[in-house]
């Protein structure tokens, strides 16, 4: 704790005990480094300074502000939770552990982090940083991603959390793991717990926690169509669990033997678009979770006969210039919709 008091980083969520702001920081920091999350945290609060303003927003708007931070399920769950808090709790975050834990996206870790920091509830946290510190301190061969290992680490964390300043204690463990007891090349000489660390005494710091085999990376070949109409480019809204609700140029994953032009044409037709497609020779490499994507970029020019556009508009009783279903014509530099990371690269010309 003395080390933390002297060395803690000055982070915006550490200057407040307001539950919404602390909660937002914990959601953003899940699977995201502090340096990456910082500008998004400030921008999100600038647009949604309260739970009420977040609850009143549409999901596409929330996703647009979140765009670029990744793991969009976090934003959807936070948005859904905000609406419940406004509807059922008068806009005030419930500080009862069971009630708070029942909100979408709020699990054991988030409950403990928010309540220990905001109201000094003596609840232990366990994230990757804390698990690494505890595994090394006790030379405990337990990994957070292994259910049995996580159970042992949770029990250990709970046995250590103090009644006084539990929020600072939890943050001190996380800070130590993030800045000193790092996964690779830990700075043991600077560690305030070095003399108590069993892994250090054994000369086996690198062995803890045990590393689980990584999930095999799947190579994916994809074709995408950059279809333009004047100064606008066509984007399609993704469906399904993976990046659902985000927008990107129409595309399709290719199997061996697939002809990209034919497959892309089949993707464009349901959108009410017919375009002449030509290969650009450009490829974009992009990795997301366990998928290593090589995207072949095709240029699309709208066909002179826009009958598909007209029929799609007529079916909706719309005007000739209405947007096709599940798709939108946007200005490349100002799309106005939440984009996938791949889409941002494609529109920038990376």
C-alpha positions in Angstrom: 0.0 0.0 0.0 2.9 2.4 0.7 4.3 1.6 -2.7 0.9 2.2 -4.3 0.5 5.5 -2.5 3.8 6.7 -3.8 3.7 5.2 -7.3 0.1 5.1 -8.5 -0.7 6.5 -11.9 -2.9 9.6 -11.9 -5.9 8.2 -13.9 -9.2 9.9 -14.3 -11.2 7.1 -12.8 -9.0 7.3 -9.7 -10.1 10.8 -9.0 -13.7 9.9 -8.4 -15.9 7.6 -6.4 -18.9 8.2 -8.6 -20.1 4.6 -9.4 -21.0 5.2 -13.0 -17.5 6.5 -13.9 -15.7 3.8 -12.0 -18.0 1.2 -13.5 -17.4 2.6 -17.0 -13.6 2.4 -16.5 -13.8 -1.2 -15.3 -15.9 -2.2 -18.4 -13.5 -0.4 -20.8 -10.4 -2.0 -19.1 -11.6 -5.5 -19.7 -9.2 -6.9 -22.3 -7.9 -3.4 -23.0 -4.8 -1.6 -21.9 -5.0 1.6 -19.9 -3.3 3.7 -22.6 -5.8 2.5 -25.2 -8.8 3.0 -23.0 -8.0 6.5 -21.8 -9.1 8.6 -24.8 -12.2 6.5 -25.2 -13.1 6.9 -21.5 -12.9 10.7 -21.8 -14.8 10.8 -25.1 -17.6 8.4 -23.8 -18.1 10.6 -20.7 -18.1 13.7 -22.8 -21.0 12.3 -24.9 -22.7 10.3 -22.1 -21.9 12.1 -18.8 -24.6 10.2 -16.9 -26.4 6.9 -16.9 -29.5 8.7 -17.9 -27.9 10.1 -21.0 -26.5 6.7 -21.8 -29.8 5.0 -21.3 -31.6 7.6 -23.6 -29.2 7.0 -26.5 -29.8 4.5 -29.3 -27.6 1.4 -29.5 -26.1 2.5 -32.9 -25.1 5.8 -31.3 -23.5 4.1 -28.3 -21.6 1.7 -30.6 -20.4 4.7 -32.8 -18.9 6.4 -29.7 -17.4 3.0 -28.6 -16.1 2.3 -32.2 -12.5 1.3 -32.2 -12.2 0.0 -28.7 -13.3 -3.5 -29.7 -15.2 -6.2 -27.8 -18.5 -4.4 -28.6 -20.5 -6.8 -26.4 -19.2 -4.7 -23.5 -20.9 -1.6 -24.8 -24.2 -3.3 -25.5 -24.3 -4.8 -22.1 -23.4 -1.5 -20.4 -26.1 0.3 -22.4 -28.7 -2.4 -21.5 -27.7 -2.1 -17.8 -28.0 1.7 -17.9 -31.5 1.4 -19.1 -32.4 -1.0 -16.3 -30.8 1.3 -13.7 -32.8 4.3 -15.0 -36.0 2.3 -15.2 -35.8 0.3 -11.9 -33.4 2.3 -9.7 -34.1 6.0 -10.4 -30.8 6.4 -12.4 -28.7 5.5 -9.3 -26.3 2.5 -9.5 -27.5 -0.1 -7.0 -24.8 -0.6 -4.4 -26.2 -3.8 -3.1 -23.8 -6.5 -4.4 -26.5 -9.0 -5.4 -28.5 -6.4 -7.2 -25.6 -4.8 -9.0 -24.3 -8.3 -10.0 -27.6 -9.0 -11.6 -27.2 -6.3 -14.2 -26.1 -7.2 -17.8 -22.4 -7.7 -18.1 -21.7 -7.2 -14.4 -19.9 -10.3 -12.9 -18.0 -11.1 -9.8 -15.0 -9.0 -10.7 -16.8 -5.9 -11.7 -19.1 -6.0 -8.7 -16.1 -6.3 -6.3 -14.1 -3.6 -8.2 -16.9 -1.0 -8.2 -18.1 -1.6 -4.7 -14.7 -1.8 -3.1 -13.6 1.5 -4.8 -16.8 3.5 -4.4 -18.1 2.4 -0.9 -15.2 0.5 0.7 -16.9 -2.8 0.5 -14.2 -5.4 1.4 -14.6 -7.5 -1.7 -11.6 -9.1 -3.5 -10.9 -8.7 -7.2 -9.2 -11.1 -9.5 -8.1 -10.2 -13.0 -5.0 -11.2 -15.0 -2.7 -8.8 -13.2 -3.9 -9.8 -9.7 -3.7 -13.5 -10.6 -0.1 -13.2 -11.8 1.0 -11.3 -8.7 -0.6 -13.9 -6.4 0.6 -16.9 -8.3 4.2 -15.6 -8.1 4.0 -14.4 -4.5 2.9 -17.9 -3.3 4.5 -19.9 -6.1 1.0 -21.2 -6.8 0.7 -23.1 -10.1 -2.7 -21.7 -10.9 -3.9 -19.8 -13.9 -7.0 -17.6 -14.1 -8.3 -19.2 -17.3 -8.3 -22.7 -15.6 -11.5 -23.1 -13.5 -9.7 -25.0 -10.8 -6.8 -22.5 -10.7 -9.2 -19.6 -10.7 -11.0 -21.0 -7.7 -7.8 -21.2 -5.7 -6.8 -17.7 -6.7 -10.2 -16.3 -5.8 -9.9 -17.9 -2.4 -6.5 -16.5 -1.9 -7.5 -13.0 -3.0 -10.5 -13.1 -0.6 -8.2 -14.1 2.3 -6.0 -11.1 1.8 -8.4 -8.2 1.1 -8.4 -5.8 4.1 -11.3 -4.1 5.8 -9.5 -0.7 5.5 -9.1 0.8 2.1 -10.1 -2.4 0.2 -10.5 -0.4 -3.1 -7.0 0.9 -2.9 -5.7 -2.6 -2.0 -7.4 -4.0 -5.1 -6.0 -1.3 -7.3 -2.5 -1.7 -5.7 -2.4 -5.3 -6.7 -3.6 -4.5 -10.2 -1.1 -1.7 -10.5 1.7 -3.9 -9.3 0.9 -6.5 -11.9 0.5 -4.0 -14.7 3.7 -2.0 -14.0 6.2 -4.3 -12.1 5.1 -7.9 -12.0 4.6 -8.0 -15.8 4.1 -11.2 -17.8 7.5 -10.9 -19.4 10.6 -9.4 -17.9 9.2 -8.5 -14.5 11.1 -5.8 -12.7 11.7 -7.8 -9.5 14.3 -5.3 -8.3 11.6 -2.6 -8.0 9.0 -4.9 -6.4 7.9 -3.9 -2.9 6.9 -7.5 -2.2 10.2 -9.1 -3.4 11.3 -10.3 0.0 7.9 -12.1 0.5 7.8 -13.6 -3.0 8.3 -17.4 -3.1 8.8 -17.6 -6.8 11.6 -15.0 -6.6 13.2 -16.9 -3.7 13.1 -20.1 -5.8 14.4 -18.3 -8.9 11.4 -19.4 -10.9 9.4 -16.2 -11.4 9.0 -17.0 -15.2 7.3 -20.3 -14.4 4.3 -18.6 -12.7 1.5 -18.5 -13.5 1.6 -21.6 -15.8 0.9 -20.7 -19.4 -2.0 -22.4 -21.1 -1.6 -23.4 -24.8 -2.9 -20.6 -27.0 -5.9 -21.2 -29.2 -4.9 -22.1 -32.7 -5.1 -19.1 -35.1 -7.5 -19.6 -38.0 -6.3 -18.3 -41.4 -9.2 -16.7 -43.2 -9.3 -15.5 -46.8 -11.9 -12.8 -47.4 -13.1 -10.7 -50.3 -14.5 -7.2 -49.7 -16.1 -4.8 -52.2 -15.5 -1.0 -52.1 -18.5 0.1 -54.1 -18.7 3.8 -54.8 -21.4 6.1 -56.0 -20.2 9.6 -56.5 -18.4 10.6 -53.3 -20.0 7.9 -51.3 -19.1 4.3 -50.5 -21.4 1.4 -49.6 -21.3 -0.1 -46.1 -23.3 -3.1 -44.9 -24.4 -3.8 -41.4 -23.0 -7.1 -39.9 -25.4 -9.6 -38.4 -24.7 -12.3 -35.8 -22.6 -12.6 -32.7 -19.3 -11.6 -34.2 -19.3 -7.8 -34.6 -23.1 -7.7 -35.1 -24.5 -4.2 -35.5 -21.2 -2.8 -36.8 -20.7 -1.6 -40.4 -18.1 -2.4 -43.0 -17.8 -2.7 -46.8 -19.7 -5.8 -48.1 -17.6 -8.9 -47.9 -17.5 -12.6 -47.7 -15.2 -15.3 -46.3 -13.9 -17.5 -49.2 -13.4 -21.3 -49.2 -11.0 -23.1 -51.4 -12.1 -22.8 -55.0 -14.5 -19.9 -54.4 -14.4 -17.2 -57.1 -14.3 -13.9 -55.3 -16.2 -11.9 -57.9 -19.1 -14.4 -58.0 -19.4 -14.6 -54.2 -19.3 -10.8 -53.8 -22.0 -10.4 -56.4 -24.2 -12.8 -54.4 -23.6 -10.6 -51.3 -24.4 -7.4 -53.1 -27.7 -8.6 -54.7 -29.7 -8.9 -51.4 -28.6 -5.3 -50.6 -30.3 -4.0 -53.8 -27.0 -3.2 -55.4 -25.5 -4.2 -58.8 -21.9 -3.2 -59.5 -19.1 -4.0 -61.9 -16.3 -5.5 -59.8 -12.7 -5.4 -60.6 -9.7 -6.7 -58.6 -7.4 -3.9 -57.1 -4.5 -6.2 -56.3 -4.6 -4.8 -52.8 -4.8 -7.0 -49.7 -5.3 -6.0 -46.1 -4.1 -8.2 -43.3 -6.1 -8.0 -40.1 -6.2 -10.1 -36.9 -9.2 -10.3 -34.6 -9.1 -12.7 -31.6 -8.2 -16.0 -33.2 -8.8 -15.1 -36.8 -6.0 -14.0 -39.1 -7.7 -12.4 -42.1 -6.3 -11.6 -45.5 -8.8 -9.4 -47.2 -8.7 -9.1 -51.0 -10.0 -5.7 -52.0 -12.3 -5.4 -55.1 -13.4 -2.1 -56.5 -17.0 -1.7 -57.4 -18.6 0.7 -59.8 -22.3 1.0 -59.9 -23.9 -0.5 -63.0 -25.7 1.8 -65.4 -28.9 -0.2 -65.0 -29.8 0.4 -61.3 -32.9 -1.7 -61.5 -32.1 -3.6 -58.4 -31.8 -0.3 -56.5 -35.2 0.9 -57.8 -37.0 -2.4 -57.1 -35.6 -2.5 -53.5 -36.8 1.1 -53.0 -40.2 0.4 -54.5 -40.7 -2.5 -52.2 -40.2 -0.2 -49.2 -42.3 2.6 -50.7 -39.2 4.7 -50.6 -37.8 7.2 -53.0 -35.3 6.3 -55.7 -32.4 7.6 -53.6 -33.3 5.7 -50.4 -30.6 3.5 -48.8 -30.7 -0.2 -49.7 -31.9 -2.5 -46.9 -29.2 -3.4 -44.4 -26.8 -1.1 -46.2 -26.0 2.6 -46.3 -24.2 5.0 -48.6 -21.8 7.1 -46.5 -19.2 9.7 -47.1 -15.8 8.0 -46.7 -14.3 10.5 -44.3 -17.5 10.9 -42.2 -19.3 7.6 -42.2 -21.5 8.4 -39.2 -22.0 4.7 -38.2 -20.0 2.4 -35.9 -17.3 0.7 -38.0 -15.3 -2.5 -37.6 -11.6 -2.1 -37.2 -11.2 -3.7 -40.7 -13.6 -1.2 -42.2 -11.6 1.8 -40.8 -8.5 0.4 -42.4 -10.2 -0.1 -45.7 -11.7 3.4 -45.8 -8.4 4.9 -44.9 -6.7 3.0 -47.6 -4.2 1.1 -45.3 
